[in-house]
Structure formats: C-alpha cells, structure tokens
Amino acid sequence: MADRVADWQDLADHAVEPNVFYEPWMLLPALSAFGAAAELRFVFVHCQPKGPPRKELRPLLVGLFPLRRVAPTLRMPVTILRPWLDDYCFLGAPLVRTGYERATLDGFFDWFAAHRESAGLFDLRLFPGDGPLHQHVLDVLSARGWLTMVRARWTRAFLRPQHRDADSYLRASLSGKRRKEFRRQRRRLAEHGPVDVVELTAEQSADTLIDVFVDLEASGWKGQARTAFREKPADLRFLRQVTDQAHRRGRLMATALRVNGRPVAAKLNLLAKGGAFAFKIAFDEQFARYSPGVLLELDNIERVCADDSIRWMDSCAESGHPMIDHLWTERRTVENLLISSGRRRSDLAMAALPLAKVARRVLTTWLPSRLPSWLTDWKGR
C-alpha cells in the first residue's frame, strides 16, 4: 500500500466526501498500530481517465474501500464486510473521486457481488446519511435492485457557519444568559493570571502541543481509568505519527488555552478539503469550574468563522454530546446502512434481521413481564 501513496493522496484530495481517516498519512499508521488482529481487505478501484483515449495515460485511482471481513456466525450465517474503523476513525465513508462516482461504485459493487468471500452483506457503518456520496450510493443500489436496510441513524454536531461572524453565530446558538455565564467564567479564570490561546505554528514541532494534550488527558479521569494515550503505548505512537504527518502537510490545527502560561485545555483538529474534523480535546480538571474546554471551543468557533478555507467542521462526537451540541447548531446525519449482495442467501439473511430484532425484544422485555411473579423471583435469586 505504501507504493500507492502518491495516487492515493491525489484521490483523497479530490474525493467527493472528504475523509481524513482514510488518507494515507492517517490510515497507514492506524494499520501498523491496530491492523494485526483484524482480517482486512483494501479494495482499490481504477478507471480510464475521461477524455480522448491515449495510450500513455495510465488508469486513474478513483476509489478506496478499506474493509474488515467478519466471518459467518450462528447469529449471522453469512459473511459480512464492513469499513475498517479503528478506535480513532470517526467516519466510514470510502474515498470516491469526484466525477467518477458512478463508475467507482459500480466497480466496487461488481467486485463485492463476484468475490467468493464477500457474497454476503456489506455493513456500511458510520456512513454520511446525506450529501453527494450518499445520493450516488442510493442511486447505484436502486439501479441494481439490491436490498438495503438502515440499521441505525443518528446525528452529531456539525459546524457550518452561514456567515463569517463568530459573534452572530454564537448569538444564534447560545442564549444571552449562557454567553454571559461564559464571559463570567473567563473573568474568574483570569483571576489566576493572564489568559491566552496559543496555536501550533509551522515552525514548531508537533510535539510542542501534543505533549501538552497528552499531559492534560492523563491528569484527568481517563488517566485514572487507564484509557488515556499515555497508558497505551501503541495508541500514543499512533497519535504522534499521525499528528506529525498532519503537521508536515499543514493539516493539523492544534491550540491550547493557558492561564499564566500554564495549559488548562488543548484541542486537536485535522484539516480536510474545504473543512476539518475535531479529533481530540482535553482539559485540566482542577479548573473544571471555569469550563476551560468550553472556553477553548468558543475560540475554535472564532477561528473557523475567520478562516475562509474551512467551510465546515465535523465534531466526530456522539449524538447528544452535552457540551458541543449546545455550541454548534448544525447537525450531520450518520447511519449504518446494510446492503445485500443480491444473492438469495444474503437477501434472506437481511429479511430475517427485523424479525430477529423483534424476537429479542419480546424475550427480554415483554415475555418476563408476563411470567408469574414466583417464577421471576426464583430466576432473580
């Protein structure tokens, strides 16, 4: 895969749905750190370039589908292919070149239907539930007559300011009372010393702020739970490799909120074509009463609104996140889309899923409530 990096990066730069998590500078470190235990497939789709045919033109890389194979089980008696999603991959959209969407998707689904190990279901997880790629996938599947089923759909916070005025954006998203409270917290924080926000510059090493982030994360509940980067050497190496590669390419936006020179919050964003992904944030829990993470996020909104090259930012957060959902007004739809390969066995397996879901619900909720009390008491004992 390393031999394909130049073409691969060109594909990512022209993808109809930007996805930094599948760009080579991020996917290759993830593969090295986390890929050994999974049965992976990487499907590259090539197509002849558009225009008059010329012998010297080599096939153009138009699609990349990083996949994980899940073997049949008693619960699911067919092979399943899913996008490979490591713990730090927050979008499962494959890379598809703009202008070649139909050819790319047809090529991939032809491979999917013919490949002997993939003659089952394609579980397209963490897939954008709106936008051009979603529309092209639905059009291609509709033309093929393949069965599809949305197994889950939700939204997450998405920043797309309609104007480049942070004050106007925050007035629309926050009540006057909330804005007043954040101003009060900043003043209270300033009682401990001068408050400022620093941003990683091109001349600095990425470790300048990565060390700050790692220390802040390890000092809080993640450190106590041993889930912080510092507690997991492979994950920490991955973080340093990714942020170093992103910084070298001008794709890392790293900021820190400081009080009297002491960092109390740090935020890492990964830049994509026309937008960005909010990757990680950490704060000093000793200053939790002043909401340093929120104060740094308010600064982030100001930076995005002032930067014409960033038209959107994906929060990569869970639905209903208690902090970001109150600050960002827009939402991105994300879904898990199940696709049959068009074979009879696959269609039957997909058709049985809703019935199996109802049966589990009956067995776990409805049926116990109908059992005699002496039987449920005995079962509890």
N, C-alpha and C positions, 0 to 999 in steps of 0.2 A: 504493500500500500504506500510505502514511503516513496516509491518510484513514480507515483501518480500525483504527488503533492502539487505541482505547478498547475496541471489541468484541473485538479480537484479544487484548488483555491479559486481558479478562474470561474468554475461552476458556482461556488459559494458566493462569489462577488456578483453573479448575475442570476441568483436564484429568485424565483417568483415569490417564495416565502422565506425570508432570511432566517437562518437558524445557526447561531454561533456554536451550538453544542455539537454540530456535525461538521464543523470546519476542521481542516487537518491539524491546525495548531492546538485544537482542544480535544478532538476525538483520538488522535494518536497517543497523547499522554494518558487519556482515560483507558484506552485499550491496553496499554502497558501496565497500568496500575490495577485495573479491575476486570480485565477481559479473560483471565486464565480459566476461571471457573465456569464460564458460560459457553454454550455451543453457538457460535456466531457465524453469520453469513453476511458478506458485504457485496451487494449487487450493484455493479456499475453499468449504466446504460449509455450506449454510444449511438450517434446518429450522424448521417452525412450532413455537412453544413448546408444551409439554404443558399440558393443562388445557382448560377450555371455550374454544372459538374466539371471539375478539374481534377486530373489525376494526382496532382501534387497535394491536394487537400486531404488531410487525414481525418478519420472520424472524430467528431466532436463529442466530448463528455457532456451528457445532458442530464444525467440523473445519478444519484447515490442513495441507496437504501440500506442503512446499517440494521441488520436483523439478528434476532435471537430465536433459535429453534427450541420449542417446548415439545417434548415427546408426548405421545398419547398416554392418557391415564384412564382409570375407571370412571372418573367424573367427566372427562372429556376424551372420548375414544378416537380422536383424530389429531394429527399433528397441527400445531399452531405456530405461526410465525408472528413475531412482534417486533416493533422497533426496539433496538437495544437502548435501554435507558439506565445508565448508572445512577448512583445516588446524587450526582451533581448535574444531571441532564434534565432540564425542565420543559423540553419541547420535543415531540417525536416526529415533527414534520420532516420528510425526506427532502433532500436538495433536488430541485427540479428547475432546469434552466428556463428563463423567460423566453417565450416564443416557440418553445419545443414541448409545451406541456402535454398535448395530446399524444404526440409520438413517444414521449418518455413514459407516460403512464400505460399506454398500450403495450410498449415493450416490456415493462415490468410485469404487468398482469399476464402477458403471454408466457413469460418465464414462470410466474407463480403457478399458472394452470398446468404447465407441462412438466415442471420439476417433480421428480418422484417423491422427494422428501417434503414438498410443500403442498401436496394435494389434500389440503385440509382447510384451515381457516386462517385469515390474516387479521390479526387483532391490532388495529391501528390506534395505539394509545397516545395520550397527550397530543392529539391532533387538533390544529386550529379548527374550530367549528364555524368559522366564517372566513371570508377573504377569497382571493382568486384561486389558490390551490385547492381549497375545499370544494369550490364550484367545479373545477376541472375533474376532480376525482368523482364527484357525483355524476357528472355528465358521462364520463367514460364507463362507469359501472352501470348506469342506466342503459347505455347503448348495448352493453354486453348482456343485459338481463340478469345480472348476478344479484343474489340476495344480500342485503345489508341490514344491520341492526345496530342502533345506537345503544350501547350497554350503559353508558353514563354520560352526562353532560352537565357542565357547571361553568361558572365564570370566575375570573380573577381580575384583580385591579390592573388597569391599563391607563397609562398617561399619554394623552394625545391633546395637548393644548390647542384650542382653536385660534388662539392669538398668542403673541409673544410678550405677554404682560403677566408676570407672576402674581402681582397684587390682584389683578382682576380674576385670575384663575382661583386663587385662594379665597377671595370673597365669594366666589360661586360655590366652592366646595365646603367651606367652613363657615359656621355661624360667627357673628360678631363676638359672642361670648367665648367661643373656642379660640379665636385669634387673640383676643385679649389675654386669655389664660396662657397661651404660648409666649406672648411678649413678657408676661409677668415671670414665667419660668426662666426665660433668658436673663432677665434682670437679676433674679435671685442667683442664678448660676454665676453671673458676673461679679457677685459679692466675693467669690473665691479667687478672683483675678481676671485679667483681660481674657475675653472670649474671641476666638477667631477660627476660621476654617482654612485648612491648607489642602492643596491639591498636588498630586504627584506630577512632576514636570518631566519633560522628555529627557532632560539631562540627568535625572536621578535614576538610581537603580530601583526596580520594582520592590525589592526587599525593604526599601525605606518605609513604605506604608504597610506592606504585608506583615512585617514583624509587629507593627502596631496592632493590626487586626487580630493576629494570632494571639497576642498577649491579652487583648481585651476579651476575646471569646473564651480563652482558657480561665480567666479570672471569675467568670460567672457560673451559671447553673450548668452549662454544657461541660465546663471543666470538672465540676463536681460529679456529673453523671458520666464522665469519661467518654463523651461523644464529641469533644472539641477536636479540631485539627491536630493540636499538639499531642493529643492522646493516641492518634492513629498515624504512624509514620508513613504508610503508603499514601494516605489521603493528603498529608502535609506535603509530600514530594509532588503529588499531582497538582496541588494548589500553587506551589512555587513554579513549577514548569509552565502551567497554563498562564499565570499572571505575567511571568517573564516573557513568554512568547507574545501575549497580547500587548504588553507594553512596547516591545520591539516593533510591533506593527501599528502602533498608535491606536490600539483597540481597547485600552484599559483606562477607565476613569476611576481613580481612587482618591477619596477625600477623607479628612479626619477633622473632627471638632475638638478643639483644645481649650483648656482653661488654664491660664497662667503657664502655657507651654506644655501642659500635661494632656495627652489624648484621653478623651472621655467617650468618643464614638468614632467608628470607622466604617466606611461604606465602599464596596467594590461593584462597579458596573462594567459590563462587557459591551463594546460598541459593535453594531452590525450595520449593514447597508441601510442608511436612512433612519436608523433607530438604535435602541440599546436594550439590554436585558439587565435588570437589577439582580446581581449574583449573590452577594452576601453583605450582611450588616451586623455589627456587634457594638456593644456599649458597656461602659463601666457601671456595674450595678450599685456601686457606692453612691453614684449620682442619680439614681433612678428617679428620685423625687422631682428632678428637673427635666425629665424626659429628653436626655441628650440624643437618643436615636431619632426622636421625632424632630428635634431642632435641626439635626443634620439632614433629615429628609426634606424639611422645608427649604434648606439651602439647595438641595438637589433639584427641587422643583424650579427654583430660580435659575439654576444653571441650564436646565433643559429648555426652559422658556427663552433663554437668551441665546441659545445655540441653534442656528438655522439648520445645521446638519443633522440634528436629532429631531425627527418629526414625531416619534413615539418612543415609549419605554414600557416594556413588559415587566410587571412586578415579579413574575415567577413565584408568586405567593399562593398559599392555599385560599380557597374560597372562604369569604367571610373573615379575612385576617383582621384582627382587632385594631391594628394601627394603620396599615396602608389603605384599607377600604374607606376610611374616613377622610383621607387626604386626597386620594385620586378619584375622580368622579366617573371616568370611563371604565368599561369592562371588556375583557376579551373572553369569548366563548371557547371552551376547550372540551373535547369529547373523546370517548373511547368508541371507535367505530369498528364493528366486526363485519368482515367480508368473507363470503363463501367463494370457493374456487370454481363454483359452477358444477361440481360433481355431485352425484346423488347422495353419497355418504356425507359430504360436507353440508349439503342443504338440509338433510335430516338432522344432523347434529345441531345446526343453528336453530332449526324449528323447535327442537326439544328444549332449548335453553329457557325460554319463558315458562314452560310447564314445570321444569325442574326448580326454577326460582319460586314459583307459587307453592310447589310441594314442600320446599324447605321452610317457607314462611308458615305454612299450615302446621308442620311438625314442631316448629319452635315457638309459635305464638298461639295459634287458635286451638290446637289439639290439647296442650296442657291445661288450658282454661276450662276444657270440657271434662276432664278426668275427675273422678271422685276425690274429695279432699283427703281421705285417708291414704289414697294411692300417692298423691303428690307429696303428702307429709312423709310417707315412707321413703319416697325417692329422695327427698331432701336430706333425710337422715342418712 
